[in-house]
Amino acid sequence: MIDITIDGTTLSLPKAGNLLKAAKNAGINIPSLCDYSHRQERQHCNLCQVQIKNHDGSLRCVRACETPLETGLEVITQSSHLSHLRQQALKDILSDHFADCEAPCQTACPAGVDVQSYLYHIGRGDHKEAVKVIKQTLPLPLSIGRVCPAFCEAQCRRGLVDEPVAIRQLKRHAADLDLHDAESYVPPKAPATNKRIAIIGSGPAGLTAGYYLSNNGHDVTIMESAPKAGGWLRYGIPEYRLPKDILDKEIELLTRNGLKIKTGVELGRNTNLTELVANYDAVCLAIGAQKAVPM
């Protein structure tokens, strides 16, 4: 057991990894987010700061999560100075916090796009960072920002107050601004893997697979039987919903990291699976589901 004093009370505590754990085991609350380890890069919350008495009676501030237990340690967990430090630490945390938890809008999104993060960046006027967040899981914000059913908006918590945030339009807004930038966002490309991949079909599935695989350093070729790429985005959605010049520009953006698209190549006529398997390291069939749904 180790004898220490916390807020004027002497306690005999079992040995623990640090002061924060020891205090918690003794039922003494020290504010902290130190146990939250969801982030890949661990960052100090600075909420668990306490004051320690030095031998000369002066006080110094330390993080409880980093302070080892020592016999005779005198600790102050509550003071006006500590309250000020913790308030400042909380402000620092919230200054760039756009939610680590999964919001209902994100859960409702079939693509799982981090809605709250990109809305945060749009709110700050940083459309480039917003597009970067969107394209982590959705490579077609220009098109999808025009035609998606906006399941996210149906679940938007703002609807409990007045009306849902126009999430789909904001996605489109960020993508439109990025398109007209001098340099549109293109993710960094991973080193070449020297692996060749063939994708059959250039609809949303094929384009998405090709985008992420080429960004990961693979040599990717999409083969499309129609005269132009886009699949049902091009041939199934009316012009007034999705202008085809917008679709063309988006596809061009997707190919800037080396993705190749060959049109007029039909599986079973111009090529076949046996040939593809022999010439490529992997083959992805993204032929689509183009049979109409009954009224």
N, C-alpha and C positions, 0 to 999 in steps of 0.2 A: 504494500500500500504506500501511497505517496501523499504526504500532508501538504496541502496548498490552501491559500485563502482566496475566496471569491466573494467580492462585494462585502468584505468584513466578516464573513463566516468561514471558519476553518473546517476543511473537509478532508477526510481520509479516503482517497480514491484509488481504485485499482489502476495499474499501469495501462495507459492507452496510447494510441499512435500519436495523438497531439491533444492540445488543450481543447479544441472544439469538440472532439469526440468524447473526451473526459467530462466536459461540462454537460453535454447532451445525455450521457449515461447517468449523470447525477440529477437530471431533470432541470438543468439550468439552461435557459434559452439564450443562445447567441445568434442573432440574425445572420443568415448565410444562404448562398446558393452554391456552396462548395461541393455538395453532393450531386449537383446536376452535371452529368458527364455526357450529355447527348452530342455536344459539339465535338467535332474531330480535334479541333485545336482548343485545348483547355485554357481558359482565361480566368484570372482572379476576379472574383466579384467585388472584393474589398468591403463587403458588408460585415464580415466577421471580425473587424478590427476591435481590439480591446486595448486597455492600458495596463502596463506592467510597472510595478514600483521598482526602481533601481535601489541599490544599496544606500545611496545618498538621499533617498526620499523623493527624488524627481521621478517623473513619469515618462514612459515612452510608449508609442503606439505600435502594435504588432498585429499581424493576422493570426487569429486563433488556430486556423487550419495548418499553419506552419510552425507553431510554437510547441516545442517538446515539453512534456511534464517534468518539473524539477521540484524537489523538496524545498519548501519555503517560498514558493512562488506566490506573489501577491497580485491578484488580478482584479481589475475594475471593468465590469461589463456594461455599465450604464452611467453616462455623464452627458452634460450638454455638449462637450467637445466631441464625444463619440457620436452623438445624434447628428451633429453637423457633418461629420465625416461620412456617416452612412447615408444621409440625405444626398450628399454630393455624389457618392458612389452610385446610388440608385438613379440619379439624373444621368450619369455617364452611361449606365446600362441602357436606359430607355432612349437615349439620344439617337441610337442607330438600331433600335429593336423593332423589327417588323413581324414579330410572332414566330416562335419556334414550334408551336403546337399546330396541328393540322386543323384548319378551319373547315366549317361545313361546306363552304364554296369549293374548297380544294377536294374534299371527299366526294362531292357531287360531280366533279369534272372527270369525264371518262379518260382523259389523258393524264390526270393527276397533276395538272400544272399548279405551281406554287403561287396561287392567286394573290394572297396577302403580300407576298414579297414584291411582286411586280407592280401592284397598286401603290405600294409604299414608294418605290422609285419614281413612278409616274407622278405621284403627289409632290415629289421633290424636284420635278422637272427634268429628271434624268431618264429619258426614253431609251438611251443606249443600254443602260444597265437593266432596264425593264425587259428589253428584247433579249438580252443575255440570259435572264432568268427564265423567260418563256421558252427559249430554244433549248434549254436543258432537257425538256420533256416534250416539246411541241415545235417541230421545225417549220410549220406553215402558218404563222400568225397572221400574215396578210390575207390568206384565204379563209382560214378558220375564224378569224375575227369578223368575217362578213357572213358566214353561213352556219356557224354552229348553233345548236338549239339553246345554248345558254342555260344549261342545267344549273350552273353555278349561281346564277341570279335568283333562281327559284329558292335556293337555300341561303341566300345572303342574309346575315343577321340584321343588317340595316333595315330590312323589310319589317322587322318588329317595331321599328320606330316610325318610319314614314314610308319609304320605298327602297327597293334594292339598288345597290350601286350598279351603274351601267358597265359591268365588267367586260362584256364582249366588245362594246364600242371602245373601251379604253385600251383593250388589247390591240384592236385595229388601229387606234390612234397612234400608239407607240410604234407599231410596225410601219405605218405610213410615214411617220417622221424619219424613221431609220432608213427607209427606202430612198428618201430624198436627200439623205446626208451625202457629203462628198465621199465618205467611206462607210458603207453599210457594215453592220456587225457581221464578222466572219469568225467563228471560233478558231482557236489555235489547233493546228493539225498535229496529231501524234506522229512520232517517227515511223517510217515505212516498215511494215511487217513482212513485205514481199509475199503476201498472201493475196490470191485473186478470188474474187467473189462475183458470181453472176446472180442477178435478180430478174425474175420474170414478172413484168408488170410495173407500170410507172404511175399507178394511182397513189392515194395517200399512204398505203402500207409500203409499197415499193420505194417511194421517195423517202419515207421516214427511215426505213432500213438502210437505204443507200447513204443518206445523210450521216447517220451516226457511225456506220461502218467505215465510210471514207474518212471521217474526222478522226477515227481511231487508227488510221494509218494503212488501211487495206486498199488494194487496187480494185475498185468496184465498178461494174458495168451493169446498167439497167437495160433490159431489152423489152421493147414495147411494140405490140402488133399494130397499133393505130398510127396514123400519120404524125401525131403530136403527143407529147407526154402529158400526164395529168389524170388519166383514167376518168373516173366518174366525176371528179372535180371539173373536168373540161366537158365531158359528153353527157353528164347527167344533171348539172345545175345550170339553170337559165342565166343568160348574160346579165340580166338586171340584178341578179343576186351575186354573181361572181364574174366581173368583167375579165375576159380572157387575157387582156394585156397585163392585168395584175397578176394572174396566175403565171404567165410567161416570165414576168420579172422575178417572181418568187422562186420559180424553178431555176432560173439563172443564178440566183443567190445561192441555192443549194449546191450548185455544181462548182463553186469557186474553189473548193478544196480538192478538186480532182475527180469528182464523181462524173462518170461518163454515161450518156443516155443514147441508145441506138433505137430509132423508131423504124417501123415497117418490118420488124423481125418477129415472126410468129412461131410460137412453140408448136412443133409437130410438122411445120412446113419448112421454115428456114433453118431451124435447129431442133435438136431433141435432147431429152434428158441424158441419154447415154453419152452424147458428145459433150454436153456441159459438164457432167461429172468427171469426164476424162481430162478436160482442159482447165477446170477451176478447182480451187481448194474447197469451196462451199457453194451451194446453190440454194437460193431462197425463192420459193414460189409465192408470189403476191399477185395472183391472177384476178383477184377481186370477186365480188358477189353482185353481178350486174343484172340479175333477174329482178324485175320490178315487183314491188310489194303491192298486193291487191288493195283496192280502195276500201 
